[in-house]
Amino acid sequence: MLSGLYGPGDGDYEVYTREGLQIPSNDPAVLLPALSVNTEHLGLAYTSSVLQAPPFTFARQISTLDHISHGRVAWNIVTGTQENAARNYGLPRLTPHDERYAWAAEYVDVVYKLWEGSWDDGALLRDRDRGVFADRSKIHKIKHRGPRYSVEGPHLPSPSPQRTPLLFQAGSSPAGRAFAATHAEAVFIAAPSPQVAAEGIVETRRLAVAAGRRPDDLKFFQALSFVIGSTEEEARRNERELEHYASADGYLAHMNFGVRADGTVYPPDTPLSEVETDGSQGILEWLRRGVTDRVPVVGDLATLLSRRARIVGTPEQIADTLQEWQAAGVDGINVVNWRIPDSYTDFIDHVLPVLRKRGLARHDYSPGTLRRKLFGHDLINERHPAARYRGAFKEDQ
């Protein structure tokens, strides 16, 4: 969920309103319950920053959503990148990058305790004959005390189908990658090529093993955009039309890479290696690596951003390229839209049938919770740090 405007805290935000850059922006936490009761199989991934809600409140919201959806909720864990968002929640400034990950580490620790440790299995009885709704001896206060949070508990909802929602994360900086290796089950990436994606996936899996997990405890989802045509010539024509409407101002404003923290603009000939940012550091590094024939500069940013991880071609050519991404270790794709709903409907109507013929996409939905659909089981596995809180609070009697 977006918590504030992009860009410097004191900068002009005319470009965001003109380009419709996530303003207006409604609250997905209100939309998710409506989606959950009107769908049967769709996974509902909710992006929420540690900035937005106290962990006790957030844990209760997610458990409620997981109950309503019968276990189809995921949480995309983010630390926030907007100065304006920090001010919206009472902070004088955006917390520095690596400190935000330390903050997130305590935040997830609190919610893990609530989701996994506060209620034992079998605590909810609903025993009409004895007049006992729940077994007090199996419901525990967590009594968390940490640098930022003091949370007593117990967790108010009973255990939901997944207890802990499926966990997404998108960090690609060193701190973000280490956090993903420890906590994520699904990782969003936006690498510029299959080769770069493979490097990052191998490194993140290595870090996961060092954290006591297995390489296959994580799945990776690459952000890709598609320009589709019945012939290659038509696809290239569609690409030219797309670029005609593309906004350089919009791309730069969205990522905020061409602007210093004080709101001043970097000169166009500034090498990207000299650009400093307190957010999306991994994406900036990927953009640098996307140019191999010269030193990329700020003036290249709009083109680099607009063409980042774009696949242009016929459905068959796109399927060929997606097989290269799969060979690099990518488990799935995050379809980035150019037009709504055309970017999605075109992909579904034209590319998906080819992927199904090649065994790259499913024909039918799998039953059960979102975690079961992806990993074959409902609860987070015993190697994940959340699992250590199962049975950890029995001494609170």
Disulfide bonds with the S-S distance in Angstrom:
none
